[in-house]
Amino acid sequence: MAKKLRYDTFSDVMLAPANSMFPIYGGGLVEPHKYPRYCQHLRYGLVSSKPITLSKKPVPKLPVVANKPYIFGGVYMHHFGRFVTQSIHRLWITDHPDYADHTVLFVARPEEIPLRPHFAAVLRIFGVRNWRVITSEYIVEQLVIAEQAKIFGLPPRKRYNFYLNQLSDRNGLVQTDTKHKKIAILRGHLGGRHYVAEQHLQAYLAKQGYSIFRPEKHPLSKQLNFITNAEKIIISDGSACHLFDMLPPVNAEVVFLARSKFSRLGKTSIKTKAKRFFSFTKVTTLIVPLSSNGKRRKVKALLFAPLPEVVHFLKAKGFLPDSAPAMTSPPYVSDATRYVDEWSKSLPEKYQQEQYLTHLISKADHRLKKTGIFQFIPKL
């Protein structure tokens, strides 16, 4: 028997937006260590909550309405992936008949308002009927805090999978769809953190019978439906991987195209949900651009993986037949040059373009010598 998920009702709980978004969105409870460990925000099984410094005194009170305590949802985030992985896994409590119509309370930093569409879409999937977002400090008279049933970096609780299975049925996600049994969810069309020439891999897979699925073009229910009904999925490392966090175990075999050999996203979000899981990790970070304050922007990094080797990996794992043609080496140079040209337009003014870009490309060449490919990007 799976261990029960915990929850309790607490009086006069102080909530407020975090003073800083780091540690990553652990805020919400002003005095987190006053509460049981399961009430605090956890990442990789460790507490990441920190006390929040209040800006106002006195702090206004949020009384119960119609004798119904509020339910603590967590912290709202603009970023879909972070929101799904860290802020929705207490919502199972709304399935409890005693709390089905109670208001779920989220905390947001003022700069993250207005809310993005994914917020309401996720709450609809989870059947949340009433919700409220606060952007300043409150003392909540009565607050129900439920356990995080899925902690970032760890597999979900077994009992939580039972709940997610009921949720899937309730949302009609399992259908007799025979059209899209093989899908590819790639990132080549995006501005950052993709493989060089990944769009060419996409075109190759389309010719081999894969439906190319771009989640951002579909409502959330359709995104989850595609994952649920697929038999084989090839997916790039990115926010779309967190769709699995909203689903029970699925019948799909999955190949995860990692962004580095150290990436844990596939193992923590997909592996526990997939029928079979394989991770391609022979990838090199090629170029990491800088932001306007001069910090490295890893989320926009350009990655390199020899795509013919990706195809060989897919054949070895049964995602392509041995008879599928070999993938010829795509036009890496033009793809990488376009990336550098587009990114250089937003280069901070304090950097001398020609000097800095020459340095950047020199580092890229050095990295690629290790892969056996030379003169990857022509010198500026």
KOLPA-401164 format. One line per field, with one value per residue (C-alpha): y, x, z; residue number from 1; chain. Coordinates in nm, 3 decimals. Each point is the difference from the previous one (the first is absolute). Example, Ala and Ser with C-alpha at 12.3 -4.5 7.8 and 13.67 -1.06 7.14 Angstrom:
2
north = c(-0.450  0.344)
east = c(1.230  0.137)
up = c(0.780  -0.066)
nr = c(1  2)
kette = c(A  A)
END
This chain:
380
north = c(0.000  0.335  0.240  0.264  0.355  0.243  0.326  0.217  0.331  0.277  0.326  0.350  -0.101  0.287  -0.007  0.240  0.010  -0.103  0.281  -0.161  -0.270  -0.193  -0.261  -0.078  0.104  -0.155  0.290  0.027  -0.088  0.293  -0.221  -0.342  -0.172  0.044  -0.265  -0.373  -0.089  -0.117  0.350  0.163  0.028  -0.289  -0.049  -0.327  -0.100  0.297  0.300  0.306  0.231  0.300  0.258  0.300  0.355  0.194  0.352  0.108  0.030  -0.079  -0.287  -0.023  -0.308  -0.228  -0.144  -0.319  0.037  -0.205  -0.197  -0.136  0.008  0.092  -0.266  0.076  -0.054  0.134  0.259  0.113  0.018  0.139  -0.295  -0.296  -0.268  0.141  0.055  -0.358  -0.159  0.203  0.161  -0.238  -0.316  0.103  0.034  -0.363  0.120  0.162  -0.352  -0.058  0.044  0.227  0.247  -0.025  0.351  0.181  0.283  -0.085  0.278  0.071  0.251  0.200  0.258  0.324  0.010  -0.335  0.142  -0.018  -0.376  -0.204  -0.236  -0.317  0.083  -0.026  -0.294  -0.204  0.076  -0.114  -0.332  -0.047  0.087  0.305  0.192  0.306  0.170  0.329  0.150  0.238  0.229  0.148  -0.112  -0.158  -0.189  -0.281  -0.081  -0.369  -0.169  -0.364  -0.106  -0.331  -0.200  0.041  -0.330  0.051  0.169  0.157  -0.243  -0.304  -0.252  0.057  -0.170  -0.324  0.120  0.313  -0.212  -0.147  0.354  0.099  -0.306  0.108  0.350  -0.135  -0.191  0.299  0.220  -0.259  -0.023  -0.370  -0.047  -0.246  0.226  -0.201  0.296  0.130  -0.305  0.128  0.362  0.224  0.308  0.193  0.349  0.088  0.283  0.171  0.268  -0.184  -0.324  -0.222  -0.217  0.155  -0.098  -0.159  0.112  -0.234  -0.287  0.100  -0.017  -0.338  -0.144  0.132  -0.204  -0.306  0.025  0.218  0.269  0.322  0.144  0.359  0.028  0.379  -0.015  -0.209  0.033  -0.178  -0.278  -0.082  -0.004  -0.251  -0.202  -0.041  -0.126  -0.238  -0.166  -0.025  -0.322  0.153  0.351  0.178  0.314  0.273  0.117  0.290  0.111  -0.247  -0.278  0.125  -0.108  -0.343  0.149  0.051  -0.354  -0.350  -0.262  -0.018  -0.275  0.181  -0.084  0.321  0.118  0.311  0.227  0.151  0.343  -0.139  -0.328  0.130  0.079  -0.159  0.130  -0.314  -0.228  0.205  0.097  -0.269  -0.322  -0.087  0.058  -0.167  -0.367  0.004  0.293  0.074  0.310  0.130  0.196  0.031  0.377  0.298  0.352  0.203  0.364  0.162  0.362  0.279  0.203  0.380  -0.021  -0.217  -0.330  -0.325  -0.098  -0.378  -0.014  0.148  -0.218  -0.154  -0.372  -0.237  -0.367  -0.197  -0.064  -0.310  -0.149  0.097  -0.195  -0.297  0.016  0.007  -0.310  -0.181  0.068  -0.105  0.345  -0.029  -0.314  -0.114  0.065  0.374  0.200  0.141  0.369  0.200  0.270  0.309  0.355  0.060  0.308  0.202  -0.092  0.101  0.317  0.104  -0.053  0.220  0.271  0.009  -0.003  0.269  0.252  -0.003  0.001  0.236  0.329  -0.019  -0.294  0.071  -0.216  -0.115  -0.067  -0.178  -0.208  -0.106  -0.116  -0.179  -0.185  -0.086  -0.177  -0.179  -0.119  -0.126  -0.200  -0.147  -0.121  -0.251  -0.130  -0.034  0.280  0.298  0.354  -0.029  0.371  0.225  0.269  0.347)
east = c(0.000  0.144  0.059  -0.268  0.071  -0.003  -0.183  -0.116  -0.173  0.206  -0.108  0.134  0.247  0.208  0.040  0.198  0.192  0.360  0.257  0.192  -0.082  0.305  0.014  -0.225  -0.348  0.005  -0.199  -0.354  0.014  0.155  0.118  0.032  0.191  -0.292  -0.188  0.051  0.257  -0.262  -0.151  0.328  0.119  0.229  0.238  0.193  -0.141  0.163  -0.175  0.049  -0.236  0.155  -0.155  -0.151  0.055  -0.325  -0.027  -0.322  -0.121  -0.262  -0.068  -0.367  -0.202  -0.172  -0.301  -0.179  -0.307  -0.312  0.205  0.225  0.377  0.221  0.220  0.368  0.085  0.355  0.184  -0.116  0.273  0.001  0.210  -0.224  0.257  0.089  -0.363  -0.095  0.295  -0.018  -0.338  -0.282  0.072  -0.194  -0.321  -0.100  -0.166  -0.276  -0.111  -0.088  -0.378  0.045  0.211  -0.130  -0.147  0.245  0.211  0.359  0.241  0.313  0.274  0.156  0.271  -0.167  0.217  -0.145  -0.351  -0.194  -0.033  0.092  -0.252  0.170  -0.101  -0.377  0.048  0.187  -0.260  -0.278  0.178  0.027  -0.365  0.066  -0.328  0.102  0.335  0.158  0.346  0.146  0.296  0.051  0.015  -0.291  -0.075  -0.231  -0.240  -0.039  0.220  0.005  0.351  0.034  0.313  0.197  -0.088  0.267  0.324  0.226  0.283  -0.173  -0.257  -0.366  -0.157  -0.178  -0.331  0.034  0.011  -0.338  -0.136  0.160  -0.155  -0.347  0.077  0.096  -0.327  -0.200  0.156  -0.054  0.370  -0.003  -0.161  0.022  0.226  0.181  0.129  0.281  0.165  0.351  0.070  0.306  0.011  0.311  0.139  0.175  -0.245  0.066  0.256  0.211  0.110  -0.034  0.231  0.170  -0.206  -0.272  -0.256  0.168  -0.048  -0.365  -0.039  0.173  -0.230  -0.309  0.103  0.031  -0.360  0.028  -0.262  0.181  -0.177  0.053  -0.172  -0.019  -0.243  -0.257  -0.209  0.137  -0.260  0.110  0.365  -0.074  -0.219  0.285  0.236  -0.259  -0.086  0.348  0.198  0.338  0.115  0.323  0.026  0.260  0.105  -0.234  -0.325  -0.212  0.157  -0.201  -0.323  0.089  -0.016  -0.374  -0.064  -0.011  0.234  -0.057  0.041  0.268  0.363  0.204  0.333  0.117  0.245  0.191  0.158  0.306  0.127  -0.083  -0.365  -0.237  -0.326  -0.076  0.060  -0.205  -0.296  -0.024  0.175  -0.245  -0.297  0.122  -0.034  0.366  0.242  0.323  0.218  0.235  0.275  0.281  -0.040  0.233  -0.090  0.133  -0.085  -0.140  -0.100  0.000  -0.290  -0.005  0.167  0.281  -0.115  0.006  -0.347  0.006  -0.369  0.093  0.302  0.064  0.070  0.184  -0.074  0.099  -0.345  0.105  0.091  -0.344  -0.154  0.226  -0.113  -0.367  0.052  0.178  -0.290  -0.270  -0.135  0.107  0.026  0.344  -0.115  -0.043  0.252  0.304  -0.023  0.249  0.185  -0.226  0.126  0.143  0.200  -0.294  -0.221  0.262  0.091  -0.366  -0.016  0.306  -0.133  -0.342  0.142  0.263  -0.280  -0.077  0.363  0.058  0.148  0.292  0.138  0.184  -0.192  0.276  0.246  -0.248  -0.160  0.341  0.081  -0.335  0.047  0.358  -0.127  -0.261  0.268  0.207  -0.294  -0.074  0.355  -0.080  -0.288  0.212  -0.173  0.215  -0.077  -0.354  -0.074  0.191  0.207  -0.156)
up = c(0.000  -0.104  0.288  0.040  -0.107  0.291  0.057  0.285  0.073  0.160  0.160  -0.070  -0.269  -0.139  -0.378  -0.217  -0.331  0.039  0.035  -0.283  -0.252  0.124  0.138  -0.291  0.101  0.344  0.143  0.124  0.367  0.187  0.288  -0.171  0.280  0.240  -0.198  -0.056  -0.261  -0.251  0.003  -0.103  -0.358  -0.100  -0.291  -0.045  0.339  0.174  0.152  -0.220  0.188  0.174  0.232  -0.180  0.122  0.018  -0.134  0.172  0.356  0.100  -0.238  -0.110  0.085  -0.250  0.186  -0.096  -0.221  0.080  0.253  -0.276  0.058  -0.293  -0.163  -0.061  -0.366  0.003  -0.203  -0.343  -0.266  -0.354  -0.115  -0.087  0.082  0.340  0.090  -0.089  0.176  0.319  0.057  -0.086  0.194  0.308  -0.203  0.057  0.320  -0.209  -0.096  0.364  0.035  0.303  -0.202  -0.358  -0.013  0.228  -0.145  -0.090  0.091  -0.205  0.073  -0.286  -0.025  -0.124  -0.314  -0.110  -0.035  -0.235  0.009  -0.304  -0.167  0.123  0.358  -0.052  -0.241  0.262  0.265  -0.234  -0.056  0.376  0.050  0.217  0.012  0.202  0.026  0.099  -0.050  0.257  -0.072  0.346  0.361  0.183  0.317  -0.110  0.279  -0.095  -0.263  -0.109  -0.102  -0.181  -0.067  -0.323  -0.166  -0.266  0.104  -0.260  -0.071  0.151  -0.128  0.096  0.298  -0.094  0.140  -0.213  -0.313  0.096  0.019  -0.333  -0.163  0.117  -0.125  -0.342  -0.025  0.116  -0.269  -0.272  -0.085  -0.093  -0.340  -0.287  -0.205  -0.268  -0.202  0.221  0.152  -0.075  0.092  0.012  0.223  -0.099  0.062  -0.325  -0.074  0.333  0.072  0.251  0.162  -0.303  -0.206  -0.299  -0.308  0.215  -0.257  -0.249  0.244  0.021  -0.379  -0.006  0.268  -0.179  -0.305  0.224  0.114  0.312  0.065  0.084  0.302  0.115  0.339  -0.001  -0.292  0.189  0.316  0.305  -0.014  -0.356  0.104  0.275  -0.236  -0.251  0.272  0.145  -0.331  -0.151  -0.022  -0.088  0.091  -0.089  0.212  0.046  0.343  0.088  0.161  -0.200  0.210  0.295  -0.167  0.140  0.352  -0.049  -0.121  0.150  -0.150  -0.375  -0.260  -0.201  -0.056  0.016  -0.133  0.183  -0.184  0.291  0.008  0.180  0.135  0.349  -0.072  0.251  -0.148  -0.198  0.295  0.246  -0.220  -0.269  0.100  0.279  -0.235  -0.320  -0.097  -0.106  0.020  -0.186  0.028  -0.271  0.176  -0.253  -0.019  0.034  0.111  -0.289  0.062  0.314  -0.068  0.257  0.130  0.027  0.344  -0.135  0.156  -0.193  -0.127  0.006  -0.090  -0.339  -0.064  -0.340  0.029  -0.230  -0.056  -0.312  -0.145  -0.196  0.339  0.134  -0.286  0.073  0.366  -0.104  -0.215  0.282  0.238  -0.247  -0.083  -0.362  -0.213  -0.111  -0.356  0.066  -0.204  0.173  0.072  -0.198  0.187  -0.008  -0.070  0.347  -0.101  -0.133  0.297  0.257  -0.186  -0.004  0.375  0.058  -0.234  0.169  0.349  -0.072  -0.066  0.372  0.113  0.295  -0.119  0.240  -0.199  -0.323  -0.247  -0.228  0.280  0.223  -0.275  -0.128  0.354  0.024  -0.328  0.085  0.313  -0.211  -0.242  0.292  0.135  -0.339  -0.051  0.270  -0.211  -0.314  -0.194  -0.090  -0.124  0.129  -0.036  -0.237  0.168  0.000)
nr = c(1  2  3  4  5  6  7  8  9  10  11  12  13  14  15  16  17  18  19  20  21  22  23  24  25  26  27  28  29  30  31  32  33  34  35  36  37  38  39  40  41  42  43  44  45  46  47  48  49  50  51  52  53  54  55  56  57  58  59  60  61  62  63  64  65  66  67  68  69  70  71  72  73  74  75  76  77  78  79  80  81  82  83  84  85  86  87  88  89  90  91  92  93  94  95  96  97  98  99  100  101  102  103  104  105  106  107  108  109  110  111  112  113  114  115  116  117  118  119  120  121  122  123  124  125  126  127  128  129  130  131  132  133  134  135  136  137  138  139  140  141  142  143  144  145  146  147  148  149  150  151  152  153  154  155  156  157  158  159  160  161  162  163  164  165  166  167  168  169  170  171  172  173  174  175  176  177  178  179  180  181  182  183  184  185  186  187  188  189  190  191  192  193  194  195  196  197  198  199  200  201  202  203  204  205  206  207  208  209  210  211  212  213  214  215  216  217  218  219  220  221  222  223  224  225  226  227  228  229  230  231  232  233  234  235  236  237  238  239  240  241  242  243  244  245  246  247  248  249  250  251  252  253  254  255  256  257  258  259  260  261  262  263  264  265  266  267  268  269  270  271  272  273  274  275  276  277  278  279  280  281  282  283  284  285  286  287  288  289  290  291  292  293  294  295  296  297  298  299  300  301  302  303  304  305  306  307  308  309  310  311  312  313  314  315  316  317  318  319  320  321  322  323  324  325  326  327  328  329  330  331  332  333  334  335  336  337  338  339  340  341  342  343  344  345  346  347  348  349  350  351  352  353  354  355  356  357  358  359  360  361  362  363  364  365  366  367  368  369  370  371  372  373  374  375  376  377  378  379  380)
kette = c(A  A  A  A  A  A  A  A  A  A  A  A  A  A  A  A  A  A  A  A  A  A  A  A  A  A  A  A  A  A  A  A  A  A  A  A  A  A  A  A  A  A  A  A  A  A  A  A  A  A  A  A  A  A  A  A  A  A  A  A  A  A  A  A  A  A  A  A  A  A  A  A  A  A  A  A  A  A  A  A  A  A  A  A  A  A  A  A  A  A  A  A  A  A  A  A  A  A  A  A  A  A  A  A  A  A  A  A  A  A  A  A  A  A  A  A  A  A  A  A  A  A  A  A  A  A  A  A  A  A  A  A  A  A  A  A  A  A  A  A  A  A  A  A  A  A  A  A  A  A  A  A  A  A  A  A  A  A  A  A  A  A  A  A  A  A  A  A  A  A  A  A  A  A  A  A  A  A  A  A  A  A  A  A  A  A  A  A  A  A  A  A  A  A  A  A  A  A  A  A  A  A  A  A  A  A  A  A  A  A  A  A  A  A  A  A  A  A  A  A  A  A  A  A  A  A  A  A  A  A  A  A  A  A  A  A  A  A  A  A  A  A  A  A  A  A  A  A  A  A  A  A  A  A  A  A  A  A  A  A  A  A  A  A  A  A  A  A  A  A  A  A  A  A  A  A  A  A  A  A  A  A  A  A  A  A  A  A  A  A  A  A  A  A  A  A  A  A  A  A  A  A  A  A  A  A  A  A  A  A  A  A  A  A  A  A  A  A  A  A  A  A  A  A  A  A  A  A  A  A  A  A  A  A  A  A  A  A  A  A  A  A  A  A  A  A  A  A  A  A  A  A  A  A  A  A  A  A  A  A  A  A  A  A  A  A  A  A  A  A  A  A  A  A  A  A  A  A  A  A)
END
